[in-house]
Amino acid sequence: GQTIGAFMLFPEHRYYGESLPFGPEDSYTFENIRYLSVQQALADYVAILHFVKQQYGIPTSLPVVAFGGSYPGELASFLRIHYPNDFVGALA
């Protein structure tokens, strides 16, 4: 197979899968569900990106492209729009 020399990172959206920040029941209370927003998800992805780049010694100048389909595609587009210094492009 071919390689493109890329590092792929696919973080899990909070409140999905095993990512329940307040546990399986309290995550969905009225008080805590406010953290399940597009803005919070985007901020999570940027924080994770910065953390991973630091952990693996990846230069901050290395270009990053967000990608996804359906809802993740929307998030990819929003990342490019709202965080242009972190994402050089988006494929949705």
N, C-alpha and C positions, 0 to 999 in steps of 0.2 A: 504494500500500500504506500501511498504518497504521504509525505508529511509537509506541513507548511511552516513548521517552526513556531507555532502559536501556543500560548498558554490559555486553556479554556477554563473558565470559572462559571459555574452555574449554581448560584446560591438559591436556597429555598425561601420563598415568600413567607413572611411571618403569618401565623395562624393557619398554615397549610402543612400537611404531612406531620412531622414531629415538632414543628416549630410553634409551640404554644407558650408564649412568654409568661403567662400567669397560670399555667396548668390547664388540664383538659376541661375544666368546668368554669373556672374564674376568668379565663381568657375571653369568654363570650358574654360577660356581664355588661350592663349598660355603661358602667364606669370605664371598663377596659376596652370595649369594642371600638372606641374612638381612635385607638391606635392602629386599627386596620383601615388604613387609607392609602391612596396612591402616593401622597406626599411622604408618608412614613416609609413606604416600600422603597421609593426612590432614594431617600436618605439612607436607608439600610444598605442598599446596593453600593452607594458611593463609599460609605464607611467600610464595608467589607472589601471593596476594591482597594482602598488605601491601606487597610490592614494587611491584605494578602501581598500587595506590592512590597510593603515593608518587610514582612516575614520572609519572603523569598528573595529579597534583594533585587527586585525588578525596578529598573529606573523609572522614576515618576514621569519622565518624558516619553516613555514607550507608548505608542498609540493604542487606544482601546476602542473596539467596536462592539456595541451592544446589539443583541439579536434576539428574536423570538417570534412566535406566531400567535395570533389571536390576542388574548389579554397580555401575555408576555411581549408580544409585538408592540402593543400600545406602550407598555412600560419602556421598551427599548427606545421608541421614538421620544417619549417624554424625557428619558435620561439625556438624550442628545440635545434636546431643546433646553432643558433646565440646568444641565451640567456640561456646557460645551467645552470647558477646560479639562474635563475628565474623559470625554468621549468624542472621538474624531468622526464617528459615524454611527449609523444604526441601520440594521437590516430587519425590516418588519414584514 
